[in-house]
Amino acid sequence: MIRFEQVSKVYPDGTAAVDGLSFEVREGELVTLVGPSGCGKTTTMMMVNRLIEPTSGHIFVDGEDIGDLDPVRLRRRIGYVIQQVGLFPHRTVLDNTATVPTLLGWKRAKARERAAELLDLVGLDPATYGPRYPAQLSGGQRQRVGVARALAADPPLLLMDEPFAAVDPVVRERLQNEFLSLQATVRKTVLFVTHDIEEAVRMGDRIAVYGNGRIEQYDTPAAVLGAPATPYVARFVGADRGLKRLSVTAVEAADLEEPPVARLAEPAGDAAVRLRAEGARWAVVLGAGGELHGWVSAEALASAGERAVVGDLARRMEAWVPVGSPLKQAFSEMLQQDAGWVAVLDGARFLGVLTPAKLHEALRRSVDADARGIARGEVAFDSVADA
Protein backbone atom coordinates (compact mmCIF):
# COMPACT_ATOMS: atom_id res chain seq x y z
CA MET A 1 0.00 0.00 0.00
CA ILE A 2 2.81 2.45 0.95
CA ARG A 3 6.41 2.00 -0.15
CA PHE A 4 9.40 4.21 0.61
CA GLU A 5 12.46 3.81 -1.63
CA GLN A 6 15.63 5.57 -0.41
CA VAL A 7 13.70 8.67 0.69
CA SER A 8 15.59 11.58 2.22
CA LYS A 9 14.65 15.07 3.31
CA VAL A 10 17.43 17.64 3.69
CA TYR A 11 16.58 21.26 4.51
CA PRO A 12 18.44 24.25 3.02
CA ASP A 13 20.55 24.68 6.17
CA GLY A 14 21.85 21.13 5.73
CA THR A 15 19.68 19.48 8.39
CA ALA A 16 18.79 15.93 7.37
CA ALA A 17 15.31 15.22 8.75
CA VAL A 18 15.22 11.71 7.28
CA ASP A 19 18.00 9.84 5.54
CA GLY A 20 17.59 6.99 3.06
CA LEU A 21 14.30 5.55 4.34
CA SER A 22 13.20 2.30 2.70
CA PHE A 23 10.26 0.37 4.13
CA GLU A 24 6.83 -0.87 3.15
CA VAL A 25 3.39 -0.79 4.80
CA ARG A 26 1.01 -3.54 3.75
CA GLU A 27 -2.64 -2.95 2.94
CA GLY A 28 -4.85 -2.94 6.05
CA GLU A 29 -1.85 -2.66 8.37
CA LEU A 30 -1.49 -0.17 11.22
CA VAL A 31 2.15 0.89 11.51
CA THR A 32 3.31 3.10 14.37
CA LEU A 33 6.24 5.46 13.86
CA VAL A 34 7.82 6.01 17.27
CA GLY A 35 10.81 7.94 18.49
CA PRO A 36 11.91 11.06 20.35
CA SER A 37 11.12 14.60 19.17
CA GLY A 38 13.04 15.63 16.07
CA CYS A 39 13.81 12.08 14.90
CA GLY A 40 11.95 12.41 11.58
CA LYS A 41 8.77 10.43 12.19
CA THR A 42 6.34 13.32 11.52
CA THR A 43 8.38 14.38 8.48
CA THR A 44 8.03 10.82 7.16
CA MET A 45 4.26 10.91 7.54
CA MET A 46 3.87 14.38 6.04
CA MET A 47 5.80 13.36 2.94
CA VAL A 48 3.10 10.77 2.21
CA ASN A 49 0.49 13.48 1.56
CA ARG A 50 3.11 15.89 0.18
CA LEU A 51 2.76 18.50 2.89
CA ILE A 52 6.54 18.07 2.87
CA GLU A 53 8.33 17.22 -0.37
CA PRO A 54 11.23 14.74 -0.21
CA THR A 55 14.66 15.85 -1.38
CA SER A 56 15.35 12.50 -3.00
CA GLY A 57 13.86 9.03 -3.36
CA HIS A 58 10.37 7.86 -4.21
CA ILE A 59 7.17 7.21 -2.26
CA PHE A 60 4.51 4.96 -3.73
CA VAL A 61 0.88 4.78 -2.61
CA ASP A 62 -1.13 1.91 -4.04
CA GLY A 63 1.53 1.44 -6.72
CA GLU A 64 1.59 5.09 -7.85
CA ASP A 65 4.58 7.40 -7.41
CA ILE A 66 3.01 10.29 -5.50
CA GLY A 67 5.51 12.71 -7.04
CA ASP A 68 3.55 12.33 -10.30
CA LEU A 69 0.17 13.07 -8.68
CA ASP A 70 -1.63 16.35 -8.09
CA PRO A 71 -1.06 17.02 -4.36
CA VAL A 72 -4.59 18.35 -3.73
CA ARG A 73 -6.22 15.31 -5.32
CA LEU A 74 -3.79 13.07 -3.44
CA ARG A 75 -4.72 14.61 -0.08
CA ARG A 76 -8.41 14.12 -0.71
CA ARG A 77 -7.72 10.38 -1.01
CA ILE A 78 -5.97 10.29 2.37
CA GLY A 79 -7.52 10.71 5.80
CA TYR A 80 -5.52 12.95 8.12
CA VAL A 81 -5.94 13.15 11.92
CA ILE A 82 -3.76 15.49 13.97
CA GLN A 83 -3.27 16.15 17.68
CA GLN A 84 -5.06 19.52 17.62
CA VAL A 85 -7.94 17.98 15.60
CA GLY A 86 -8.28 21.10 13.39
CA LEU A 87 -12.08 21.33 13.31
CA PHE A 88 -13.62 24.46 11.82
CA PRO A 89 -15.02 26.37 14.83
CA HIS A 90 -17.78 28.09 12.81
CA ARG A 91 -19.19 24.86 11.37
CA THR A 92 -21.34 22.28 13.10
CA VAL A 93 -20.00 18.85 13.95
CA LEU A 94 -22.04 17.31 11.13
CA ASP A 95 -20.73 19.81 8.57
CA ASN A 96 -17.17 19.40 9.84
CA THR A 97 -17.45 15.66 9.33
CA ALA A 98 -18.84 16.15 5.81
CA THR A 99 -15.96 18.43 4.74
CA VAL A 100 -14.05 16.08 2.42
CA PRO A 101 -17.09 14.51 0.70
CA THR A 102 -18.34 18.05 0.02
CA LEU A 103 -14.96 19.03 -1.48
CA LEU A 104 -15.13 15.93 -3.66
CA GLY A 105 -18.42 17.14 -5.12
CA TRP A 106 -20.87 14.93 -3.26
CA LYS A 107 -24.39 16.26 -3.03
CA ARG A 108 -25.02 17.93 0.33
CA ALA A 109 -27.65 15.41 1.44
CA LYS A 110 -25.40 12.46 0.64
CA ALA A 111 -22.39 14.06 2.36
CA ARG A 112 -24.39 14.77 5.51
CA GLU A 113 -25.86 11.26 5.50
CA ARG A 114 -22.34 9.82 5.33
CA ALA A 115 -21.24 12.18 8.12
CA ALA A 116 -24.09 10.99 10.33
CA GLU A 117 -23.10 7.34 9.73
CA LEU A 118 -19.50 8.08 10.73
CA LEU A 119 -20.46 10.00 13.86
CA ASP A 120 -22.55 7.04 14.94
CA LEU A 121 -19.64 4.70 14.17
CA VAL A 122 -17.31 6.63 16.51
CA GLY A 123 -19.91 6.65 19.29
CA LEU A 124 -21.42 10.11 18.87
CA ASP A 125 -25.19 10.22 18.33
CA PRO A 126 -25.60 12.42 15.22
CA ALA A 127 -28.97 13.72 16.43
CA THR A 128 -27.35 14.91 19.66
CA TYR A 129 -23.88 15.98 18.55
CA GLY A 130 -24.38 16.79 14.86
CA PRO A 131 -25.90 20.27 15.45
CA ARG A 132 -23.29 21.24 18.04
CA TYR A 133 -20.15 23.27 17.43
CA PRO A 134 -16.61 22.11 18.33
CA ALA A 135 -16.43 24.47 21.33
CA GLN A 136 -19.40 22.59 22.85
CA LEU A 137 -17.52 19.26 22.85
CA SER A 138 -14.96 17.75 25.23
CA GLY A 139 -11.43 17.11 24.01
CA GLY A 140 -12.15 13.41 23.58
CA GLN A 141 -15.33 14.11 21.64
CA ARG A 142 -13.51 16.51 19.31
CA GLN A 143 -10.90 13.84 18.69
CA ARG A 144 -13.63 11.36 17.71
CA VAL A 145 -15.05 13.92 15.28
CA GLY A 146 -11.57 14.27 13.80
CA VAL A 147 -11.40 10.53 13.21
CA ALA A 148 -14.92 10.51 11.71
CA ARG A 149 -13.99 13.38 9.37
CA ALA A 150 -10.87 11.54 8.23
CA LEU A 151 -12.98 8.47 7.37
CA ALA A 152 -15.86 10.33 5.72
CA ALA A 153 -14.78 9.86 2.10
CA ASP A 154 -13.79 6.24 2.81
CA PRO A 155 -10.06 6.75 2.11
CA PRO A 156 -7.90 3.63 1.91
CA LEU A 157 -5.12 5.36 3.86
CA LEU A 158 -5.11 7.23 7.19
CA LEU A 159 -2.30 9.40 8.54
CA MET A 160 -2.51 10.02 12.30
CA ASP A 161 -0.09 12.43 13.95
CA GLU A 162 -0.14 11.93 17.75
CA PRO A 163 -3.95 11.95 17.60
CA PHE A 164 -4.58 11.12 21.26
CA ALA A 165 -1.73 13.03 22.91
CA ALA A 166 -3.77 16.09 23.91
CA VAL A 167 -6.27 14.30 26.18
CA ASP A 168 -5.97 12.93 29.71
CA PRO A 169 -4.75 9.33 30.25
CA VAL A 170 -8.21 7.87 30.94
CA VAL A 171 -9.75 9.38 27.80
CA ARG A 172 -6.64 8.47 25.84
CA GLU A 173 -6.96 4.79 26.72
CA ARG A 174 -10.65 4.86 25.82
CA LEU A 175 -9.91 6.47 22.45
CA GLN A 176 -7.19 3.93 21.76
CA ASN A 177 -9.61 1.08 22.50
CA GLU A 178 -12.32 2.64 20.35
CA PHE A 179 -9.98 3.17 17.43
CA LEU A 180 -8.63 -0.37 17.59
CA SER A 181 -12.20 -1.66 17.59
CA LEU A 182 -13.01 0.61 14.65
CA GLN A 183 -9.88 -0.51 12.79
CA ALA A 184 -10.92 -4.14 13.21
CA THR A 185 -14.09 -3.22 11.31
CA VAL A 186 -12.85 -0.84 8.59
CA ARG A 187 -9.28 -2.22 8.11
CA LYS A 188 -7.64 0.94 6.83
CA THR A 189 -3.94 1.24 6.11
CA VAL A 190 -2.67 3.54 8.87
CA LEU A 191 0.54 5.42 9.62
CA PHE A 192 0.35 6.42 13.29
CA VAL A 193 2.95 8.80 14.74
CA THR A 194 3.62 8.73 18.48
CA HIS A 195 6.48 9.43 20.88
CA ASP A 196 5.11 6.94 23.43
CA ILE A 197 6.48 3.40 23.14
CA GLU A 198 3.56 1.96 25.14
CA GLU A 199 1.07 3.50 22.71
CA ALA A 200 3.16 2.26 19.77
CA VAL A 201 3.18 -1.27 21.16
CA ARG A 202 -0.52 -1.23 21.91
CA MET A 203 -1.69 0.22 18.59
CA GLY A 204 0.69 -1.12 15.97
CA ASP A 205 0.70 -4.26 13.87
CA ARG A 206 4.30 -3.24 13.23
CA ILE A 207 6.54 -0.57 14.75
CA ALA A 208 9.17 1.62 13.10
CA VAL A 209 11.57 2.76 15.85
CA TYR A 210 13.30 5.96 14.75
CA GLY A 211 16.75 7.15 15.71
CA ASN A 212 18.17 10.31 14.16
CA GLY A 213 16.40 10.37 10.79
CA ARG A 214 16.71 6.61 10.34
CA ILE A 215 14.65 3.57 11.25
CA GLU A 216 16.62 1.54 13.76
CA GLN A 217 14.16 -1.39 13.78
CA TYR A 218 11.00 -2.22 11.85
CA ASP A 219 9.19 -5.25 13.19
CA THR A 220 6.23 -6.49 15.20
CA PRO A 221 5.76 -5.07 18.71
CA ALA A 222 6.61 -8.44 20.22
CA ALA A 223 9.86 -8.67 18.27
CA VAL A 224 10.91 -5.10 19.09
CA LEU A 225 10.33 -5.73 22.80
CA GLY A 226 11.72 -9.25 22.83
CA ALA A 227 14.75 -8.80 20.58
CA PRO A 228 15.80 -5.14 20.18
CA ALA A 229 17.95 -4.86 17.04
CA THR A 230 20.39 -2.28 18.44
CA PRO A 231 21.49 -0.91 21.80
CA TYR A 232 19.62 2.30 20.90
CA VAL A 233 16.33 0.38 20.49
CA ALA A 234 16.94 -1.47 23.77
CA ARG A 235 17.43 1.86 25.58
CA PHE A 236 14.42 3.44 23.91
CA VAL A 237 11.94 0.64 24.70
CA GLY A 238 13.26 0.58 28.28
CA ALA A 239 14.57 -1.90 30.80
CA ASP A 240 10.98 -2.93 31.59
CA ARG A 241 10.39 -4.17 28.04
CA GLY A 242 9.59 -7.62 29.45
CA LEU A 243 6.60 -6.11 31.25
CA LYS A 244 5.59 -4.18 28.11
CA ARG A 245 5.70 -7.43 26.16
CA LEU A 246 2.87 -8.76 28.33
CA SER A 247 0.64 -6.36 26.35
CA VAL A 248 1.44 -7.99 23.00
CA THR A 249 1.64 -11.66 23.97
CA ALA A 250 -1.68 -13.47 23.73
CA VAL A 251 -2.98 -16.17 26.02
CA GLU A 252 -3.04 -19.45 24.07
CA ALA A 253 -4.72 -22.75 24.92
CA ALA A 254 -1.29 -24.41 25.12
CA ASP A 255 -0.37 -22.10 28.02
CA LEU A 256 -3.10 -23.45 30.31
CA GLU A 257 -3.31 -25.99 33.09
CA GLU A 258 -6.23 -28.39 33.46
CA PRO A 259 -7.60 -28.07 37.00
CA PRO A 260 -9.98 -30.49 38.75
CA VAL A 261 -13.50 -30.23 37.34
CA ALA A 262 -16.92 -30.83 38.90
CA ARG A 263 -20.14 -30.93 36.90
CA LEU A 264 -23.09 -28.75 37.69
CA ALA A 265 -25.55 -31.61 38.29
CA GLU A 266 -23.04 -33.95 39.98
CA PRO A 267 -23.89 -35.02 43.56
CA ALA A 268 -21.78 -33.00 45.97
CA GLY A 269 -20.73 -36.12 47.89
CA ASP A 270 -19.37 -37.81 44.75
CA ALA A 271 -17.40 -34.69 43.82
CA ALA A 272 -16.02 -34.45 47.38
CA VAL A 273 -14.74 -38.03 47.28
CA ARG A 274 -13.07 -37.46 43.91
CA LEU A 275 -11.37 -34.23 44.97
CA ARG A 276 -10.14 -35.87 48.18
CA ALA A 277 -8.59 -38.68 46.14
CA GLU A 278 -6.89 -36.15 43.86
CA GLY A 279 -5.65 -34.09 46.79
CA ALA A 280 -7.43 -31.03 45.37
CA ARG A 281 -8.79 -28.16 47.45
CA TRP A 282 -11.13 -26.77 44.79
CA ALA A 283 -12.64 -27.53 41.40
CA VAL A 284 -13.95 -25.57 38.43
CA VAL A 285 -17.70 -26.04 37.97
CA LEU A 286 -18.84 -26.73 34.40
CA GLY A 287 -22.16 -27.32 32.73
CA ALA A 288 -22.96 -30.27 30.47
CA GLY A 289 -21.58 -28.45 27.43
CA GLY A 290 -18.33 -27.39 29.08
CA GLU A 291 -19.53 -23.87 29.87
CA LEU A 292 -18.10 -22.22 32.96
CA HIS A 293 -20.41 -21.81 35.97
CA GLY A 294 -17.90 -20.93 38.68
CA TRP A 295 -15.84 -22.84 41.22
CA VAL A 296 -16.37 -24.81 44.40
CA SER A 297 -14.16 -25.68 47.38
CA ALA A 298 -13.55 -29.25 48.53
CA GLU A 299 -14.54 -28.16 52.04
CA ALA A 300 -17.96 -26.92 50.84
CA LEU A 301 -18.57 -30.18 48.98
CA ALA A 302 -17.58 -32.32 51.98
CA SER A 303 -19.91 -30.49 54.38
CA ALA A 304 -22.92 -30.40 52.01
CA GLY A 305 -26.13 -32.36 52.66
CA GLU A 306 -26.83 -35.71 51.03
CA ARG A 307 -29.13 -34.29 48.36
CA ALA A 308 -26.91 -31.36 47.43
CA VAL A 309 -25.50 -31.09 43.95
CA VAL A 310 -22.41 -29.18 42.89
CA GLY A 311 -24.47 -26.40 41.32
CA ASP A 312 -25.98 -25.55 44.70
CA LEU A 313 -22.53 -24.75 46.07
CA ALA A 314 -20.83 -23.12 43.09
CA ARG A 315 -19.41 -19.63 43.57
CA ARG A 316 -19.02 -17.01 40.87
CA MET A 317 -15.72 -17.01 38.98
CA GLU A 318 -14.47 -13.43 39.14
CA ALA A 319 -11.05 -13.87 37.53
CA TRP A 320 -11.40 -14.83 33.87
CA VAL A 321 -10.32 -13.67 30.40
CA PRO A 322 -11.10 -14.75 26.82
CA VAL A 323 -8.50 -16.85 25.02
CA GLY A 324 -6.34 -14.58 22.89
CA SER A 325 -6.35 -11.79 25.47
CA PRO A 326 -2.98 -10.19 26.28
CA LEU A 327 -1.05 -11.72 29.14
CA LYS A 328 -1.14 -8.25 30.72
CA GLN A 329 -4.94 -8.47 30.97
CA ALA A 330 -4.74 -11.90 32.60
CA PHE A 331 -2.10 -10.69 35.06
CA SER A 332 -4.22 -7.64 35.89
CA GLU A 333 -7.21 -9.87 36.60
CA MET A 334 -5.15 -11.99 38.99
CA LEU A 335 -4.02 -8.90 40.89
CA GLN A 336 -7.40 -7.17 40.89
CA GLN A 337 -9.26 -10.26 42.11
CA ASP A 338 -6.43 -11.36 44.42
CA ALA A 339 -6.53 -14.74 42.65
CA GLY A 340 -3.85 -17.39 42.25
CA TRP A 341 -5.00 -18.15 38.70
CA VAL A 342 -7.36 -16.89 36.02
CA ALA A 343 -9.87 -18.94 34.04
CA VAL A 344 -9.60 -18.78 30.24
CA LEU A 345 -12.72 -19.05 28.09
CA ASP A 346 -13.55 -19.55 24.43
CA GLY A 347 -16.94 -17.86 24.39
CA ALA A 348 -18.64 -19.50 27.38
CA ARG A 349 -16.62 -22.71 27.06
CA PHE A 350 -13.93 -23.27 29.68
CA LEU A 351 -10.45 -24.09 28.32
CA GLY A 352 -8.28 -24.13 31.44
CA VAL A 353 -6.57 -21.86 33.95
CA LEU A 354 -3.52 -19.64 33.62
CA THR A 355 -1.31 -19.59 36.70
CA PRO A 356 1.58 -17.18 37.42
CA ALA A 357 4.09 -19.91 36.57
CA LYS A 358 2.35 -20.64 33.26
CA LEU A 359 2.12 -16.92 32.47
CA HIS A 360 5.88 -16.61 32.96
CA GLU A 361 6.41 -19.66 30.79
CA ALA A 362 4.20 -18.23 28.02
CA LEU A 363 6.22 -15.01 28.02
CA ARG A 364 9.52 -16.92 27.85
CA ARG A 365 8.21 -19.05 24.97
CA SER A 366 7.12 -15.96 23.07
CA VAL A 367 10.50 -14.24 23.42
CA ASP A 368 12.40 -17.40 22.48
CA ALA A 369 10.13 -18.08 19.50
CA ASP A 370 10.74 -14.61 18.05
CA ALA A 371 14.47 -14.83 18.63
CA ARG A 372 14.67 -18.22 16.84
CA GLY A 373 12.05 -17.50 14.16
CA ILE A 374 9.85 -20.46 15.09
CA ALA A 375 6.30 -20.96 16.32
CA ARG A 376 5.66 -20.49 20.02
CA GLY A 377 4.45 -24.08 20.39
CA GLU A 378 7.81 -25.39 19.08
CA VAL A 379 9.78 -23.88 21.96
CA ALA A 380 10.79 -26.40 24.61
CA PHE A 381 12.53 -25.66 27.90
CA ASP A 382 12.43 -26.70 31.54
CA SER A 383 9.30 -25.19 33.07
CA VAL A 384 9.05 -23.68 36.53
CA ALA A 385 5.55 -25.14 36.66
CA ASP A 386 6.95 -28.66 36.22
CA ALA A 387 9.68 -28.31 38.83
Secondary structure, 3 states (H helix, E strand, C coil): CEEEEEEEEECCCCCEEEEEEEEEECCCCEEEEECCCCCCHHHHHHHHCCCCCCCEEEEEECCEEHHHCCHHHHHCCEEEEECCCCCCCCCCHHHHHCHHHHHCCCCHHHHHHHHHHHHHHCCCCHHHHCCCCHHHCCHHHHHHHHHHHHHCCCCCEEEEECCCCCCCHHHHHHHHHHHHHHHHHHCCEEEEEECCHHHHHHHCCEEEEECCCCEEEEECHHHHHHCCCCHHHHHHHCCCHHHHHHHHCECCHHHCECCCEEECCCEHHHHHHHHHHHCCCEEEEECCCCEEEEEEEHHHHHCCCCCCEHHHHCECCCCEEECCCEHHHHHHHHHHHCCCCEEEEECCEEEEEECHHHHHHHHHHHHHHHHHCCCHHHCCCCCHHHC
